[in-house]
Amino acid sequence: MGAIKLKRSTSASQPFYFTVVAGNGQTLVTSETYTSKQGAVNGMESLYNAMQGTVQYDDLT
């Protein structure tokens, strides 16, 4: 199962971002950076809510 993970960057001015990771460990999405932890959490929640019931993918292998 995949996950949305909150992370810290090395940037002092925008230290927070998040990634979407597939069940196999592959990073699918990396967000922009945020100035506050709450901003990153809001972005995570927005993405999660937008994805509900609409997730699809094309297997190009």
N, C-alpha and C positions, 0 to 999 in steps of 0.2 A: 504494500500500500504506500502511496506517495505521501508527501508532507510539505507544508510550508514552514520554512525555518527562518527565524530572526537571527541576524548576524551583525557583528561589529566590523566596520572597515577601519583602515588606518588613518582615515581623514579626520582631523580634529574638528573641522567645521561641519561635516555631515557624516557622523560616525555610524549610522544605522542603515541597514538594507535587509532585504529578505530574498530567499531563493525558493523555488518550487522544485522539489526533488521527486523523481519517479521511484517506484518500488524497487527498481534495480539499482538505485543509487545515482542515476544520471541526473545532472542538473538540467532542468527544462527551461527555467526562467530565472533571471537575475533582475531585481528591481533597480530603480534609480536609488540614489542615496538620500537619506532624510536627516534633517537637523535634530530631530527629537525621536526618542523611542516610541512615543505615542503616535507620531506621524507615520512611522513604519508599521506599527500595529494597525492603524487605520487603513493603510494601503493593503496589508495582508487581509483584513476583514473584507474590504471592498472587492478584492480579487476573488476571495472565497465565495462571497455572496453572488458575484457575477457568474461564477462557474457552476453553480448548482443546477444540475439537470441538463447542462448544455455541453458538457465535456465530450469532445470527439477528437479523433486523430486519424491521420492517414498513415498507414504502414507503407513506407516507400522502399522497403528492403526487397 
